[in-house]
């Protein structure tokens, strides 16, 4: 090793002697002569479920409801093997068999379930429709219809009555139990309680009841934690126990004022207490209704609860909008969820032996295609039509006026700034108090003419029922988001970013990813390292339009529907007077913004911009000076010729044995 290093040093010394300068380049030879490179192995630690050491709740007595004794028969359905994979695709090739009942000797019940409908109650090319759900429920003997939350708020169809039409329709459809989701609190918890109390009951049957043991006010449960429904199957009584839980995220995934004074406790505490309670009441099967979800950012997830709590037979889940085609078996519990927006109806068949012990649980989804063959329930269908007709009058109510035409046409909002886009993003800031806001042009579906503004105008502009969320982004991440939005500037793009609280300049001639040449927040150059609160809609926040960054970041808070925020802001203004453009989004040349700190240019790695150490006073070490000093340049060129020869001789010498 000493000899080898000695030869190496000798080689470098020869090169240095011959060249007499540019020692930084010569010593770079040392890197070439190195034989080994360090290898870095990254290790990722997998998070393990944590044990729950919290104390159990005191027991509570669940509601017990008995069904009238019936001599019923149950269909023998071909069973499928549950799969343990999450699927976002609709199941195909299955049929709805509820209409063809066949006699059997098995004791079987069916749990029909939904989650995250967000007011999508009316039939269309994607939504099954509550009238069809009602028909399937009526045709399925020994069945119970339940929901896992985020149901009463979303589209104007349910928000115009502040949820009352939603509760009336759910009761008419035949729902019996529901775990409240975070968006069900969007009217305020007092209103939610009022809705359940005032809901109309279908034909005198038991009204829909909310279940949630972990929502507390002054130490007491706001809702009943659990209930038992006694069903008569083939002459035998089966006690079906239900308990409900809401995500702790509800405290910030609705406007904080909506849940002021409420405490959302760890749902694992509720689960342990209610499983014990229901078993003591003689429940033959225990079903959890949880608006919890499986998103890794949630703590705990529904799977965490299942792993920590024994005795749950079926867990009907919501919140993460996940679809399990055939359920997911976690330990001994069947976890089920239908996705979102009533695109599927969940079906869980539970079979019991002669001693009422659960012997089989089979889960599946009925999708829109399969449900299309079912004739809608006429009562629920008529009820929805009546609500729609009544809302026409409500939609004509004036909420304000505008002195200017508010531009929302497709050929404008997908290309650049419009005053309607500015109004909407300002409404988002008004709602959230965020630093900046962003919404996609494709979500703006209509213009508003000069004159009076009605509720119907706002619904036409924002028909999707999207709600507002906030996330934390650095200045660099905001720039990355905007760079994506203007990748194809000048071409129609549904994700075109309309903004509030900031302004940006686009140079379409620059390479993709470097087109934002100026970016200011509230009049100041953006700080790439600073963290900003960004308000956007839930579609974009989830990575809609293929937006980067957003989907990987946790939600800080959730707010009201975008159309509601716009309506409230217009009411606040009274008269809207937005000019066609405020210069929030403009084009310009990069050269005009070279000195701007809003978007720092990439570091120039040429020699003249590098820090110079031990630089000779005659500047001969700076090779970029050769154009200004020909003589120095000639000397520098000669030094490289000598350097090449020296390197060759030195290397030969170092390799001599």
C-alpha positions in Angstrom: 0.0 0.0 0.0 2.9 2.4 0.8 4.5 1.7 -2.5 1.3 2.1 -4.4 0.5 5.4 -2.7 4.1 6.5 -3.3 3.7 5.9 -7.0 0.4 7.8 -6.9 2.1 10.8 -5.2 4.9 10.7 -7.6 2.5 10.8 -10.5 0.8 13.8 -9.1 4.1 15.5 -8.4 5.3 15.0 -12.0 2.0 16.5 -13.3 2.3 19.4 -10.9 5.9 20.1 -11.9 5.1 20.1 -15.6 2.0 22.2 -15.4 2.9 24.5 -12.6 -0.7 25.6 -12.3 -4.3 24.4 -12.2 -3.5 22.3 -9.1 -7.2 21.8 -8.4 -7.6 19.9 -11.7 -4.5 17.8 -11.1 -5.5 16.8 -7.6 -8.8 15.6 -9.2 -6.6 12.7 -10.5 -6.7 11.4 -7.0 -10.4 10.5 -7.4 -9.7 8.7 -10.6 -7.1 6.5 -8.9 -9.4 5.5 -6.0 -10.3 1.8 -6.1 -13.5 1.7 -4.0 -16.7 3.8 -3.6 -18.7 3.7 -0.4 -22.0 1.9 -0.7 -25.0 3.3 1.2 -27.9 1.0 2.1 -31.1 2.7 3.3 -33.2 0.7 5.7 -36.9 1.4 6.1 -38.5 0.6 9.4 -42.0 -0.7 9.1 -44.4 0.8 11.6 -46.0 -1.8 13.9 -49.5 -1.4 15.5 -49.2 0.1 18.9 -51.0 -1.5 21.9 -53.9 0.4 23.4 -53.3 0.8 27.1 -56.2 3.1 27.7 -59.0 2.2 30.1 -62.4 0.9 28.9 -65.5 3.0 29.0 -68.2 2.2 31.5 -70.8 0.0 30.0 -74.0 1.4 28.5 -77.2 -0.4 27.7 -77.9 -0.6 24.0 -81.3 -0.1 22.4 -83.0 -3.5 21.8 -85.5 -3.7 19.0 -87.5 -6.8 18.2 -88.9 -7.6 14.8 -92.4 -9.1 14.5 -92.2 -12.9 14.3 -92.2 -14.0 10.7 -92.1 -17.4 9.0 -89.5 -16.4 6.4 -87.3 -18.2 4.0 -83.8 -17.1 2.8 -82.3 -17.4 -0.6 -79.4 -19.8 -1.1 -76.7 -17.7 -2.7 -73.6 -19.0 -4.3 -70.8 -18.0 -2.0 -67.6 -16.4 -3.1 -64.2 -16.5 -1.4 -63.4 -13.2 0.2 -60.4 -11.4 -1.3 -58.0 -9.4 0.9 -57.1 -6.7 -1.7 -58.3 -3.1 -2.0 -60.0 -2.5 -5.3 -61.1 0.8 -6.9 -62.7 -1.0 -9.9 -66.3 -1.9 -10.2 -66.9 -5.7 -9.9 -68.3 -7.1 -13.1 -70.2 -10.2 -14.1 -72.3 -10.5 -11.0 -76.1 -10.1 -10.7 -78.5 -8.9 -8.1 -80.2 -12.0 -6.8 -82.4 -10.5 -4.1 -85.5 -10.7 -6.4 -85.4 -14.6 -6.6 -85.8 -15.9 -3.1 -85.3 -19.7 -2.6 -86.2 -21.7 0.5 -83.3 -22.9 2.6 -82.7 -24.2 6.1 -79.8 -21.9 6.9 -80.1 -19.1 9.4 -78.8 -16.2 7.4 -79.1 -12.4 7.6 -78.0 -9.7 5.1 -76.4 -6.4 6.0 -76.8 -3.8 3.2 -74.4 -0.9 3.6 -73.3 2.5 2.1 -70.7 5.1 3.0 -69.5 8.5 1.8 -72.5 9.3 -0.4 -72.1 13.1 0.1 -75.6 13.7 -1.0 -75.5 11.6 -4.2 -79.0 10.3 -3.8 -80.4 10.7 -7.3 -79.9 8.1 -10.0 -77.6 8.9 -12.9 -75.0 7.1 -15.1 -72.7 6.6 -12.1 -75.0 6.7 -9.0 -77.3 3.8 -8.1 -79.9 6.1 -6.5 -81.7 5.7 -3.2 -84.9 4.6 -4.9 -83.1 1.6 -6.3 -81.4 0.9 -2.9 -84.9 1.0 -1.3 -86.1 -1.6 -3.8 -83.2 -3.9 -3.2 -83.7 -3.6 0.6 -87.4 -4.4 0.2 -86.6 -7.5 -1.9 -83.9 -8.8 0.4 -85.5 -10.7 3.3 -83.9 -10.6 6.8 -81.9 -7.6 5.8 -80.7 -4.4 7.7 -79.7 -1.3 5.8 -76.9 0.8 7.5 -74.6 3.7 6.6 -71.0 4.7 7.6 -71.3 8.5 7.4 -70.6 11.5 5.2 -74.1 11.3 3.9 -76.2 14.3 4.6 -74.0 17.0 3.1 -72.5 17.5 -0.4 -74.7 18.4 -3.4 -77.2 21.2 -3.3 -79.9 18.5 -3.5 -79.3 17.9 0.2 -77.7 21.2 1.4 -80.6 23.5 0.4 -82.7 22.1 3.2 -79.6 21.9 5.5 -79.9 18.1 5.6 -83.6 17.7 6.3 -84.4 16.2 2.9 -81.5 13.9 3.3 -82.7 12.5 6.6 -86.3 12.1 5.3 -85.0 10.2 2.2 -82.8 7.9 4.3 -85.7 7.0 6.5 -88.0 6.4 3.5 -85.3 4.2 2.0 -85.2 2.0 5.1 -81.9 2.9 6.8 -81.8 1.9 10.4 -78.4 2.8 11.8 -75.7 5.3 10.8 -72.3 6.4 12.1 -72.0 10.2 11.6 -69.1 11.3 9.4 -67.1 14.5 9.7 -69.1 16.2 6.9 -72.4 15.3 8.5 -71.4 18.0 11.1 -71.1 20.7 8.4 -74.4 22.2 9.5 -73.3 22.2 13.1 -73.8 19.4 15.7 -77.0 21.0 17.0 -78.5 20.9 13.6 -77.5 17.3 13.2 -79.2 16.3 16.4 -82.3 18.3 15.2 -82.3 16.5 11.9 -82.4 13.0 13.5 -85.2 14.1 15.9 -87.3 15.7 13.1 -86.8 13.1 10.4 -90.0 11.7 8.9 -90.5 8.0 9.5 -91.5 5.5 6.7 -94.8 3.8 7.4 -94.4 3.9 11.1 -91.2 1.8 11.1 -88.2 2.5 13.3 -86.5 5.8 12.4 -82.9 6.0 11.5 -80.7 6.3 14.5 -77.1 7.6 14.8 -74.6 5.5 16.7 -71.3 6.9 18.0 -70.0 6.2 21.5 -66.8 8.3 21.2 -68.4 11.7 20.6 -68.7 13.4 24.0 -70.2 16.6 25.3 -69.4 17.4 29.0 -68.3 13.8 29.4 -71.5 12.3 28.1 -72.1 10.6 24.8 -73.8 12.9 22.3 -75.3 9.9 20.5 -76.4 6.4 21.7 -73.2 4.2 21.5 -74.9 1.0 20.5 -78.1 -0.9 19.8 -79.4 -4.5 19.4 -81.9 -5.5 16.7 -83.6 -8.8 17.3 -84.4 -10.6 14.0 -86.6 -13.6 13.5 -85.0 -16.0 11.0 -86.6 -19.4 10.2 -88.5 -19.2 13.5 -85.4 -18.4 15.6 -84.4 -15.1 17.2 -81.0 -13.7 16.3 -79.6 -10.7 18.2 -77.7 -8.4 16.0 -75.5 -5.9 17.9 -74.4 -2.6 16.4 -72.1 0.1 17.7 -70.8 3.3 16.1 -67.6 5.4 16.1 -66.5 8.6 14.4 -63.0 9.6 13.4 -61.1 11.8 15.8 -60.2 13.9 12.8 -63.8 15.3 12.9 -62.5 17.9 15.3 -60.7 19.6 12.4 -62.2 18.0 9.3 -65.2 20.2 9.5 -65.2 23.8 10.5 -64.1 24.0 14.2 -67.2 26.0 15.1 -69.4 23.1 13.9 -68.1 20.8 16.7 -67.2 23.4 19.4 -67.6 21.9 22.8 -67.4 18.3 21.6 -64.6 15.8 22.4 -63.8 13.0 20.0 -62.2 10.2 22.0 -60.0 7.3 20.7 -62.5 5.0 19.0 -60.5 2.0 20.3 -61.8 2.8 23.8 -65.4 2.8 22.5 -64.9 -0.4 20.5 -63.6 -2.3 23.5 -66.3 -1.1 25.8 -69.2 -1.7 23.3 -68.1 -5.2 22.3 -68.1 -6.2 26.0 -71.4 -4.4 26.5 -73.1 -6.1 23.5 -71.8 -9.5 24.4 -73.2 -9.0 27.9 -76.6 -8.3 26.3 -76.5 -11.5 24.4 -75.6 -10.3 20.9 -75.1 -13.2 18.5 -73.1 -11.1 16.1 -71.4 -7.7 16.5 -71.2 -5.2 13.7 -69.2 -2.0 14.0 -70.2 1.1 12.0 -67.1 3.4 11.8 -66.4 6.6 9.9 -62.7 5.8 10.4 -61.0 4.8 7.1 -57.8 3.0 6.2 -55.7 6.0 5.1 -52.2 5.8 6.6 -52.4 9.4 7.7 -55.3 8.6 10.0 -54.6 7.5 13.6 -56.0 5.0 14.3 -57.3 3.4 11.1 -60.1 0.9 11.0 -57.6 -1.9 10.7 -55.8 -0.7 13.8 -59.1 -0.9 15.7 -59.7 -4.4 14.5 -56.3 -5.6 15.5 -56.6 -4.0 18.9 -60.2 -5.2 19.7 -61.4 -8.8 19.6 -65.0 -9.8 19.0 -66.0 -7.6 16.0 -67.5 -9.8 13.3 -68.1 -7.1 10.6 -66.7 -3.6 10.4 -68.6 -1.3 8.0 -66.2 1.5 7.2 -66.2 4.9 5.7 -64.1 8.1 5.4 -61.2 7.0 3.2 -63.6 6.3 0.2 -62.1 2.8 -0.2 -63.8 0.0 -2.1 -63.3 -3.6 -1.0 -64.8 -5.8 -3.7 -65.2 -8.9 -1.5 -64.3 -7.3 1.8 -60.9 -7.6 3.5 -60.4 -10.2 6.3 -58.4 -8.6 9.1 -57.8 -11.1 11.9 -61.3 -12.6 12.4 -63.2 -9.5 11.3 -64.6 -8.8 7.8 -63.8 -5.2 6.9 -66.1 -3.8 4.2 -66.5 -0.4 2.4 -68.2 0.6 -0.8 -66.0 3.4 -2.2 -68.0 6.6 -2.6 -71.0 8.5 -4.1 -73.3 5.5 -4.1 -71.5 3.9 -7.0 -71.8 0.6 -5.2 -74.2 -0.9 -2.6 -72.4 -3.2 -0.1 -73.8 -6.6 0.7 -72.7 -8.8 3.7 -74.4 -12.2 4.2 -73.9 -13.7 7.7 -74.7 -17.3 8.3 -75.4 -18.9 11.7 -75.5 -22.5 12.9 -78.3 -23.9 15.0 -76.8 -22.4 18.1 -76.7 -18.9 16.5 -72.9 -19.0 16.2 -71.5 -17.2 13.1 -70.1 -19.8 10.7 -69.6 -17.8 7.6 -69.4 -14.2 6.4 -69.6 -13.4 2.7 -69.0 -9.8 1.4 -69.7 -8.4 -2.1 -70.5 -5.2 -3.9 -73.6 -4.5 -6.1 -72.4 -2.0 -8.7 -74.3 0.5 -10.9 -74.5 -1.9 -13.8 -76.0 -4.7 -11.8 -78.4 -2.4 -10.0 -79.7 -1.0 -13.3 -81.9 -4.1 -13.7 -83.8 -3.3 -10.5 -87.1 -1.4 -10.7 -86.8 1.7 -8.4 -89.0 1.9 -5.3 -92.0 4.2 -6.4 -92.4 5.9 -3.0 -88.7 7.0 -2.7 -88.6 7.9 -6.5 -91.7 10.1 -6.1 -90.3 11.7 -3.0 -87.1 12.7 -4.7 -89.0 14.1 -7.7 -91.1 16.2 -5.3 -87.9 17.5 -3.5 -86.4 18.4 -6.9 -89.5 20.4 -7.9 -89.7 22.2 -4.6 -86.1 23.2 -4.9 -86.7 25.0 -8.1 -88.3 27.8 -6.1 -85.5 27.8 -3.6 -82.9 28.1 -6.4 -84.5 31.3 -7.6 -83.7 33.1 -4.3 -81.5 36.1 -4.8 -78.2 36.1 -2.9 -76.6 39.3 -4.3 -75.8 41.1 -7.6 -72.9 41.7 -9.9 -71.9 44.9 -11.7 -69.9 42.9 -14.2 -70.3 39.8 -16.3 -68.6 37.0 -14.3 -66.7 34.8 -16.8 -66.9 31.1 -16.4 -67.1 29.7 -19.9 -65.1 26.6 -20.8 -63.0 28.4 -23.4 -61.8 31.0 -20.8 -61.5 29.2 -17.4 -59.3 26.4 -18.9 -56.9 28.8 -20.5 -56.2 31.7 -18.1 -57.4 34.1 -15.4 -61.1 35.1 -15.2 -62.9 37.3 -12.8 -65.2 34.4 -11.7 -62.1 32.3 -10.9 -60.8 35.2 -8.8 -64.1 35.6 -7.0 -64.2 31.9 -6.2 -60.6 31.7 -4.9 -61.3 34.9 -2.8 -64.3 33.1 -1.3 -62.0 30.2 -0.4 -59.7 32.6 1.4 -62.7 34.2 3.2 -63.9 30.8 4.3 -60.5 29.5 5.6 -58.2 32.4 6.4 -55.5 30.6 4.4 -52.5 32.4 2.9 -53.3 31.4 -0.7 -55.9 29.5 -2.6 -56.1 27.5 -5.7 -59.0 25.9 -7.7 -59.1 24.1 -11.0 -60.7 25.8 -14.0 -62.5 22.5 -15.0 -64.6 22.8 -11.8 -66.1 26.1 -13.0 -69.0 25.2 -15.2 -70.9 28.3 -16.0 -70.8 32.1 -16.2 -73.0 34.6 -14.2 -74.6 37.4 -16.1 -74.5 41.0 -15.0 -77.4 41.7 -12.6 -79.0 39.6 -9.8 -77.2 36.4 -8.6 -79.4 33.5 -7.4 -78.7 30.3 -5.6 -79.4 28.6 -8.9 -76.6 30.6 -10.6 -74.1 29.4 -8.0 -75.2 25.8 -8.3 -74.7 26.0 -12.1 -71.2 27.4 -11.6 -70.2 24.8 -9.0 -72.4 21.8 -9.4 -70.1 19.1 -8.0 -70.5 19.5 -4.3 -66.8 19.8 -3.8 -65.7 21.1 -0.4 -62.8 23.2 0.7 -59.7 21.8 2.4 -56.4 23.3 3.6 -52.9 21.8 3.4 -49.5 23.1 4.3 -47.1 23.6 1.3 -43.7 25.2 1.1 -43.0 27.9 -1.4 -41.1 25.4 -3.5 -44.1 23.0 -3.5 -46.5 25.8 -4.5 -44.3 26.6 -7.4 -44.1 22.9 -8.4 -47.9 22.8 -8.3 -48.3 25.9 -10.5 -45.6 24.7 -12.9 -47.7 21.6 -13.5 -50.8 23.7 -14.1 -49.1 25.7 -16.8 -47.1 22.9 -18.5 -49.3 23.3 -21.6 -50.1 27.0 -21.3 -52.3 28.1 -24.2 -54.0 24.7 -24.5 -57.3 23.9 -22.8 -56.7 22.2 -19.5 -59.3 21.4 -16.8 -56.7 21.7 -14.1 -55.7 25.2 -15.0 -54.9 26.9 -11.7 -57.0 29.9 -10.7 -55.5 31.5 -7.6 -56.2 33.9 -4.7 -53.6 35.6 -2.5 -50.9 35.3 -5.0 -49.8 36.3 -8.5 -47.6 34.5 -11.0 -46.1 35.2 -14.4 -45.7 32.5 -17.1 -43.1 32.5 -19.9 -44.4 29.8 -22.3 -41.1 29.8 -24.2 -39.3 28.3 -21.2 -38.9 24.6 -20.7 -41.6 22.7 -18.9 -41.0 23.0 -15.1 -39.3 26.4 -15.5 -42.2 28.5 -16.9 -43.1 30.4 -13.7 -40.7 33.3 -13.8 -42.3 35.4 -11.1 -44.4 34.3 -8.1 -45.6 36.6 -5.3 -47.7 36.0 -2.3 -49.6 39.0 -1.0 -47.3 41.3 -3.0 -44.0 39.8 -1.8 -41.7 37.4 -3.5 -42.5 33.9 -2.4 -40.1 32.3 0.1 -39.2 28.9 -1.3 -38.4 27.5 2.2 -41.4 29.0 4.1 -44.5 27.0 4.7 -47.8 28.4 3.6 -51.4 27.4 4.3 -53.1 26.6 0.9 -56.8 26.3 0.4 -58.0 24.2 -2.5 -61.0 21.9 -3.3 -61.1 18.3 -2.2 -60.8 17.1 -5.8 -57.5 18.9 -6.4 -56.3 18.0 -2.9 -56.6 14.3 -3.7 -54.5 14.7 -6.8 -57.3 15.3 -9.2 -56.3 16.4 -12.8 -53.1 14.5 -11.9 -51.8 17.4 -9.8 -48.5 16.6 -8.0 -47.7 17.2 -4.3 -51.2 17.6 -2.9 -52.2 13.9 -2.5 -49.0 13.1 -0.5 -49.7 15.9 2.1 -52.1 15.5 5.1 -55.2 17.7 5.3 -55.0 20.4 7.9 -58.7 21.2 7.9 -61.9 20.7 6.0 -64.6 23.4 5.4 -68.0 23.8 3.8 -68.9 23.1 0.2 -67.4 25.4 -2.4 -70.8 26.6 -3.6 -71.8 27.5 0.0 -68.5 29.4 0.5 -69.2 31.3 -2.7 -72.7 32.1 -1.7 -71.7 33.3 1.7 -68.9 35.5 0.2 -71.3 37.1 -2.3 -73.8 37.8 0.5 -70.9 39.4 2.4 -70.0 41.6 -0.5 -73.6 42.4 -1.4 -72.5 43.8 -4.8 -69.8 42.0 -6.8 -67.6 44.3 -8.9 -64.7 42.3 -10.3 -63.0 43.6 -13.4 -62.1 41.1 -16.1 -58.5 40.7 -14.9 -56.5 41.7 -11.9 -53.2 40.5 -13.3 -53.1 37.5 -11.0 -52.0 35.3 -14.0 -49.9 37.0 -16.7 -47.3 36.2 -19.3 -43.8 37.7 -19.6 -40.3 37.1 -20.5 -37.9 35.4 -18.2 -35.3 38.1 -18.9 -37.5 40.7 -17.4 -37.5 38.8 -14.0 -33.9 37.6 -13.9 -33.1 39.7 -10.8 -36.4 38.7 -9.1 -36.1 36.7 -5.9 -39.5 35.2 -6.4 -38.1 32.4 -8.5 -34.4 31.9 -8.0 -32.5 30.9 -11.1 -30.6 27.6 -11.0 -27.1 28.0 -9.5 -24.6 28.7 -12.3 -21.9 26.1 -11.9 -19.4 27.8 -14.2 -15.9 28.6 -12.7 -16.6 32.3 -12.6 -19.6 31.8 -10.3 -17.9 29.4 -8.0 -16.2 30.7 -4.8 -12.5 31.1 -5.6 -10.0 29.8 -3.0 -6.3 30.5 -3.2 -6.9 32.4 -6.5 -3.7 33.9 -8.0 -3.6 37.7 -8.1 -3.0 37.6 -11.9 -6.4 35.7 -12.4 -4.7 33.0 -14.5 -6.5 30.4 -12.4 -9.8 31.7 -13.9 -10.1 30.0 -17.3 -13.2 32.1 -18.2 -11.0 35.2 -18.4 -9.4 34.1 -21.7 -11.8 36.0 -23.9 -10.9 39.2 -22.1 -7.2 38.4 -21.9 -5.9 36.5 -24.9 -2.4 36.1 -23.4 -3.7 34.6 -20.2 -6.0 32.4 -22.3 -3.0 31.1 -24.3 -1.1 30.3 -21.2 -4.1 28.5 -19.8 -4.5 26.4 -23.0 -0.8 25.5 -22.9 -1.2 24.4 -19.3 -3.9 21.9 -20.2 -1.7 20.4 -23.0 1.1 20.0 -20.5 -1.3 18.7 -17.9 -2.6 16.0 -20.3 1.0 14.9 -21.0 1.9 15.0 -17.3 -1.1 13.0 -16.4 -0.3 10.3 -19.0 3.4 10.0 -17.8 2.3 10.1 -14.2 -0.3 7.3 -14.6 2.2 5.2 -16.5 4.7 5.7 -13.7 2.1 4.8 -11.0 1.2 1.5 -12.8 4.9 0.4 -13.0 5.6 -2.7 -11.1 
